[in-house]
Amino acid sequence: MQAERGFRDKLSKYIDTSQPVSVDVSVSGSAVYDYSCFGVDGNNKLSDDRYMIFYNQTSSPNNELTYSQTHNGADFTVNLSSLPPAISRLVFTVSIDGPGDMSAISSHTLTLSQGGTPALTLTLSGGDFQQERAIISAEIYRKDSEWRFAAVAGGFNGGLPELLRHYGGQEAVPDSPAKPVELRKGHKVNLDKASGEIVINLNWHKGQGKRGLFSLFGNSSSGAIDLDLGCLFELKDGRKGSVQALGKHFGKLNDAPYVALDGDDRTGDVAGGENLRVNGQKISQIRRILVYTFIYEGIANWKEADGIVTVKCPGSRDIIVRLDEHDTKQGMCALAMLENVNDKTFSVEKLVQFFSGHEEMDKCYHWGLKWVYGRK
């Protein structure tokens, strides 16, 4: 059924409210759009911010609400029967990140479906708005013990900050350095939005001090481990490759692949370690990056190396990945996976998985590159 602005009705007429329902939201336009679902209480306030679901918080505590990115928007999966009693209203919103307002959009669609079958669809255009920079598309709310649907299609000229204030929240503005996030294996978090340079640094302990990531080389005659660092990249246009000192593939920051290695420190004397740099202005061009290190010379003594990877991004908390698994004689370690999220940021997942070499690691993560012997 096609819903018009102002439409209200009981949801049970269109879907089974005891089963999960999908709410797909999309906008066609030239701006950057953010999609959110607010779970608010009976006072219309966001009293529990764990129920603000968006690209950087993709699920509620018990997965009653989940977010996933689509080609031109977002899909929210909602399990109404599992929501806590304190959540009485779900508010589906769109806000503009950057310049522009909703009057310039080509179209906006919200579709509520179940089992792959559309039940309710709200379609709007730029002519339905004026200078709004954030809008409430629709609401699912509880009244007289029944869930209902409302096509709101109203907005806020002040954008996301005004929208948040309306529900008793506020935009987070850090006033002091945030505590780093230390990942456990398999744990994934998103970097906060940033268009600046993302720096991936690795330091390790060996001999007289720390060594840097990528190519932290010592003196093999002393028994030291010589590590080399690199990454596999996959761009949105399908191009794939590697960035590493071995083979002298140092990459480029301002041209494809938008990832570059600082250099190849054969001495281990650089106090700050070595850095892999990612051009945050080009996030929309990058699908994923697999960061790895391997032993170029020396024995596989990962415990003695005690490596620490730090992912730094302007406006985001540092993310720490420790090489805290050591019981292996394999010489290559996949450290972390960075994946594109909504063309605005990257998720970072701790891997710390060991392999015999590049080819075995490539097959595990389905890169499909051809590997040959190389040298520096």
C-alpha positions as CSV (number, residue, x, y, z in Angstrom):
1,M,0.0,0.0,0.0
2,Q,1.2,3.5,-0.8
3,A,1.1,5.7,2.3
4,E,0.7,9.5,2.1
5,R,2.1,12.1,4.5
6,G,-0.1,12.1,7.6
7,F,-1.2,8.5,7.1
8,R,-1.7,6.6,10.4
9,D,-3.0,3.0,10.9
10,K,-2.6,-0.2,12.9
11,L,0.3,-2.2,11.7
12,S,-1.5,-5.5,12.3
13,K,-3.6,-4.7,9.2
14,Y,-0.5,-5.0,7.0
15,I,2.0,-7.3,8.8
16,D,2.4,-9.9,11.5
17,T,3.8,-7.7,14.4
18,S,5.1,-10.8,16.2
19,Q,7.6,-11.4,13.3
20,P,10.6,-9.3,12.2
21,V,9.9,-6.5,9.8
22,S,12.3,-4.7,7.5
23,V,12.3,-0.9,7.1
24,D,14.3,0.2,4.1
25,V,15.1,3.9,3.8
26,S,16.8,5.6,0.8
27,V,17.4,9.0,-0.7
28,S,18.4,10.0,-4.2
29,G,20.3,13.3,-4.2
30,S,23.7,15.0,-4.4
31,A,24.4,15.3,-0.7
32,V,25.7,12.8,1.9
33,Y,22.8,11.3,3.9
34,D,22.8,9.6,7.3
35,Y,20.0,7.2,8.3
36,S,19.1,6.5,12.0
37,C,16.4,4.8,14.1
38,F,15.7,6.3,17.5
39,G,14.0,4.0,20.1
40,V,12.3,6.5,22.5
41,D,10.3,6.2,25.6
42,G,6.8,7.2,26.6
43,N,8.0,10.8,27.1
44,N,9.3,10.9,23.5
45,K,12.9,11.0,24.8
46,L,16.0,9.0,23.9
47,S,16.5,7.8,27.5
48,D,18.7,4.9,26.5
49,D,21.2,5.8,23.8
50,R,21.9,2.1,23.1
51,Y,18.6,2.3,21.1
52,M,19.9,5.0,18.7
53,I,20.8,2.7,15.8
54,F,22.9,4.1,12.9
55,Y,26.0,3.3,10.8
56,N,28.3,3.6,13.9
57,Q,26.0,1.6,16.3
58,T,24.5,-1.1,14.1
59,S,22.4,-3.0,16.7
60,S,20.6,-2.6,20.0
61,P,21.6,-4.6,23.1
62,N,19.6,-7.7,22.2
63,N,19.5,-7.2,18.4
64,E,15.9,-6.1,18.5
65,L,17.0,-3.3,16.1
66,T,19.7,-3.7,13.5
67,Y,21.2,-1.6,10.8
68,S,22.7,-2.6,7.5
69,Q,24.0,-0.5,4.6
70,T,22.3,-0.7,1.2
71,H,23.3,0.6,-2.2
72,N,21.7,4.0,-1.6
73,G,20.5,4.0,1.9
74,A,19.9,1.7,4.9
75,D,17.8,-1.2,6.0
76,F,16.6,-1.6,9.6
77,T,15.4,-4.9,10.8
78,V,12.9,-4.6,13.7
79,N,11.7,-7.3,16.1
80,L,8.8,-5.4,17.7
81,S,7.9,-8.3,20.1
82,S,11.4,-8.3,21.6
83,L,11.6,-4.6,22.4
84,P,11.7,-3.7,26.1
85,P,8.5,-2.1,27.5
86,A,10.4,1.2,28.0
87,I,10.7,1.6,24.2
88,S,7.3,2.9,23.0
89,R,8.2,4.5,19.6
90,L,10.7,3.9,16.8
91,V,11.6,7.0,14.8
92,F,13.2,6.6,11.4
93,T,15.2,9.7,10.3
94,V,17.4,11.0,7.6
95,S,19.9,13.8,8.1
96,I,22.3,15.6,5.8
97,D,26.0,15.4,6.5
98,G,27.6,18.6,5.0
99,P,26.0,21.3,2.8
100,G,22.5,21.1,1.3
101,D,18.9,20.6,2.4
102,M,16.1,18.2,1.6
103,S,14.4,20.4,-0.9
104,A,17.2,19.4,-3.4
105,I,16.6,15.7,-3.2
106,S,15.3,13.8,-6.2
107,S,13.3,11.3,-4.2
108,H,13.0,9.7,-0.7
109,T,11.4,6.3,-0.1
110,L,10.7,4.4,3.0
111,T,9.4,0.8,2.5
112,L,8.1,-1.4,5.3
113,S,8.1,-5.1,4.3
114,Q,8.0,-8.6,5.7
115,G,9.2,-11.8,4.2
116,G,10.4,-9.9,1.2
117,T,6.9,-8.5,0.4
118,P,6.3,-4.7,0.7
119,A,3.5,-3.8,3.0
120,L,3.7,0.0,3.2
121,T,5.6,2.5,1.1
122,L,6.1,6.2,1.6
123,T,7.5,8.2,-1.3
124,L,8.5,11.8,-1.2
125,S,10.4,14.3,-3.3
126,G,12.3,17.6,-2.8
127,G,9.0,19.5,-3.4
128,D,7.7,18.1,-0.1
129,F,10.4,20.0,1.8
130,Q,12.0,23.4,2.1
131,Q,15.2,24.1,4.1
132,E,15.0,21.0,6.3
133,R,18.4,19.3,6.9
134,A,17.0,16.4,9.0
135,I,13.7,14.8,8.7
136,I,11.5,12.2,10.5
137,S,10.4,9.9,7.7
138,A,8.0,7.7,9.7
139,E,7.3,6.3,13.1
140,I,6.3,2.9,14.5
141,Y,4.6,3.5,17.9
142,R,2.7,1.7,20.6
143,K,-0.8,2.9,21.5
144,D,-3.4,1.0,23.4
145,S,-1.1,-2.1,23.4
146,E,-1.0,-2.1,19.6
147,W,1.8,-1.1,17.2
148,R,0.9,1.6,14.7
149,F,2.5,3.3,11.7
150,A,2.7,7.0,11.1
151,A,4.0,8.7,7.9
152,V,5.4,11.9,9.4
153,A,7.6,13.4,6.7
154,G,8.5,16.4,8.9
155,G,11.8,18.0,9.5
156,F,14.3,20.3,11.3
157,N,16.2,23.1,9.6
158,G,18.9,22.8,12.2
159,G,19.8,19.3,11.0
160,L,21.0,16.4,13.2
161,P,21.8,18.6,16.3
162,E,18.2,20.0,16.4
163,L,16.8,16.5,15.8
164,L,18.8,15.1,18.7
165,R,17.7,17.9,21.0
166,H,14.1,17.2,20.1
167,Y,14.5,13.7,21.6
168,G,16.6,14.9,24.6
169,G,19.9,13.9,23.2
170,Q,22.9,15.9,22.0
171,E,25.7,15.6,19.5
172,A,28.8,14.2,21.0
173,V,31.7,16.8,21.1
174,P,34.8,15.4,22.7
175,D,36.6,17.9,25.0
176,S,39.5,15.7,25.9
177,P,41.4,12.8,24.4
178,A,39.2,9.7,24.5
179,K,40.5,6.4,25.9
180,P,41.7,4.1,23.2
181,V,39.6,1.1,22.2
182,E,41.5,-2.2,22.6
183,L,40.0,-4.9,20.4
184,R,39.7,-8.6,21.2
185,K,39.9,-11.1,18.4
186,G,37.0,-11.0,16.1
187,H,35.8,-7.7,17.7
188,K,34.9,-5.0,15.2
189,V,34.3,-1.2,15.8
190,N,33.9,1.7,13.4
191,L,36.2,4.7,13.2
192,D,34.3,7.9,13.8
193,K,33.6,9.9,10.6
194,A,36.8,11.5,9.4
195,S,38.0,12.8,6.1
196,G,41.6,13.2,7.2
197,E,44.6,10.9,7.1
198,I,44.2,7.5,8.8
199,V,47.5,6.2,10.2
200,I,48.2,2.5,11.0
201,N,51.3,2.2,13.2
202,L,53.0,-0.9,14.6
203,N,55.6,-0.9,17.3
204,W,57.3,-3.9,18.8
205,H,59.7,-4.8,21.6
206,K,63.0,-6.3,20.5
207,G,66.5,-6.1,21.9
208,Q,67.2,-2.5,23.0
209,G,63.8,-1.1,22.3
210,K,60.7,-0.8,20.1
211,R,60.6,-1.2,16.4
212,G,58.1,0.0,13.9
213,L,55.5,-1.7,11.7
214,F,55.9,-2.6,8.1
215,S,59.6,-3.2,7.8
216,L,61.0,-3.2,11.3
217,F,64.3,-4.8,10.6
218,G,67.1,-5.7,13.0
219,N,70.5,-7.4,12.5
220,S,69.8,-11.0,11.6
221,S,73.2,-12.1,12.8
222,S,72.1,-11.1,16.3
223,G,69.1,-13.4,16.1
224,A,66.7,-10.5,15.9
225,I,63.4,-10.9,14.0
226,D,63.1,-8.8,10.9
227,L,59.5,-7.9,10.3
228,D,58.0,-6.5,7.1
229,L,54.6,-4.9,7.0
230,G,52.1,-4.4,4.3
231,C,48.5,-4.6,3.3
232,L,46.2,-6.0,0.6
233,F,43.7,-3.5,-0.8
234,E,40.5,-3.8,-2.8
235,L,39.0,-0.8,-4.5
236,K,35.4,-0.2,-5.3
237,D,36.2,-0.5,-9.1
238,G,37.5,-4.0,-8.6
239,R,41.2,-3.2,-8.6
240,K,43.3,-5.3,-6.1
241,G,46.9,-5.4,-5.0
242,S,49.4,-5.1,-2.2
243,V,51.4,-2.4,-0.6
244,Q,54.7,-3.5,1.1
245,A,58.4,-3.0,1.0
246,L,59.0,-6.4,-0.5
247,G,58.9,-5.9,-4.3
248,K,59.1,-2.1,-3.7
249,H,55.3,-1.7,-3.8
250,F,55.1,1.4,-1.6
251,G,51.6,2.6,-2.9
252,K,50.3,6.1,-3.4
253,L,48.3,8.3,-1.1
254,N,46.7,10.8,-3.5
255,D,46.2,8.3,-6.4
256,A,45.0,4.8,-6.4
257,P,45.3,2.8,-4.2
258,Y,45.1,5.8,-1.8
259,V,47.3,3.8,0.6
260,A,51.0,4.3,1.1
261,L,53.8,2.9,3.1
262,D,56.2,5.5,4.7
263,G,59.3,3.6,3.8
264,D,61.5,0.7,4.7
265,D,63.4,1.1,7.9
266,R,66.0,-1.6,7.9
267,T,67.6,-0.4,11.2
268,G,64.7,-0.4,13.6
269,D,65.9,2.9,14.9
270,V,62.7,4.9,14.1
271,A,61.3,5.7,17.6
272,G,57.7,6.1,16.3
273,G,57.8,2.9,14.3
274,E,56.7,2.9,10.7
275,N,53.3,3.9,9.3
276,L,50.8,2.8,6.7
277,R,48.7,5.8,5.7
278,V,45.2,5.8,4.2
279,N,43.7,8.8,2.4
280,G,40.5,9.4,4.3
281,Q,39.2,11.7,1.5
282,K,39.0,8.6,-0.7
283,I,37.1,6.3,1.6
284,S,34.3,6.0,-1.1
285,Q,36.9,4.5,-3.5
286,I,38.1,1.8,-1.1
287,R,36.2,-1.4,-0.4
288,R,38.6,-3.1,2.1
289,I,42.2,-3.2,3.4
290,L,43.8,-6.2,5.0
291,V,46.8,-5.2,7.2
292,Y,49.5,-7.8,7.8
293,T,53.1,-8.4,8.9
294,F,55.5,-11.2,8.1
295,I,58.9,-12.3,9.2
296,Y,61.4,-11.3,6.5
297,E,64.4,-12.8,8.4
298,G,64.7,-14.6,11.7
299,I,62.8,-17.2,13.6
300,A,59.0,-17.0,14.4
301,N,59.2,-15.7,17.9
302,W,56.1,-13.5,18.0
303,K,56.0,-13.5,21.8
304,E,59.3,-11.8,22.0
305,A,58.3,-9.3,19.4
306,D,55.2,-8.3,21.4
307,G,53.7,-6.2,18.6
308,I,51.1,-3.5,19.0
309,V,49.1,-2.0,16.2
310,T,47.5,1.4,16.6
311,V,44.9,2.8,14.2
312,K,44.8,6.6,14.4
313,C,42.1,8.8,12.8
314,P,41.4,12.5,13.4
315,G,38.3,12.9,15.6
316,S,38.2,9.2,16.5
317,R,39.5,7.2,19.5
318,D,42.7,5.2,18.8
319,I,42.1,1.6,18.1
320,I,44.6,-0.9,19.6
321,V,45.3,-4.4,18.2
322,R,47.8,-6.5,20.2
323,L,49.6,-9.5,18.8
324,D,48.7,-11.5,21.8
325,E,48.8,-15.0,20.3
326,H,52.2,-16.5,20.1
327,D,52.0,-20.3,19.9
328,T,52.9,-20.7,16.2
329,K,55.9,-21.2,14.0
330,Q,54.2,-19.6,10.9
331,G,55.8,-16.5,9.6
332,M,52.9,-14.4,8.5
333,C,50.2,-12.7,10.5
334,A,47.0,-11.0,9.3
335,L,46.6,-8.2,11.8
336,A,43.4,-6.3,11.0
337,M,40.7,-5.8,8.4
338,L,39.4,-2.3,7.5
339,E,36.1,-2.4,5.6
340,N,34.1,0.5,4.0
341,V,31.0,1.5,6.0
342,N,28.5,3.6,4.1
343,D,31.3,5.4,2.1
344,K,31.9,7.5,5.3
345,T,34.3,5.5,7.5
346,F,35.9,2.1,8.0
347,S,35.1,-0.6,10.5
348,V,38.3,-2.2,12.1
349,E,38.3,-5.8,13.0
350,K,41.0,-7.6,14.9
351,L,42.2,-10.8,13.1
352,V,45.6,-11.9,14.4
353,Q,45.6,-15.0,12.3
354,F,48.8,-16.8,11.2
355,F,49.7,-18.2,7.9
356,S,52.6,-19.9,6.1
357,G,52.8,-17.1,3.5
358,H,51.1,-14.5,1.3
359,E,49.3,-17.1,-0.9
360,E,47.7,-18.9,2.0
361,M,46.5,-15.7,3.6
362,D,45.2,-14.5,0.2
363,K,43.1,-17.6,-0.2
364,C,41.7,-17.3,3.3
365,Y,40.4,-13.8,2.7
366,H,39.4,-14.4,-0.9
367,W,41.6,-11.8,-2.6
368,G,42.5,-13.7,-5.7
369,L,46.0,-12.3,-6.4
370,K,48.8,-14.2,-8.1
371,W,52.0,-14.4,-5.9
372,V,55.5,-14.8,-7.1
373,Y,58.9,-14.6,-5.4
374,G,60.0,-11.0,-4.7
375,R,62.9,-9.2,-3.1
376,K,63.8,-5.7,-1.8
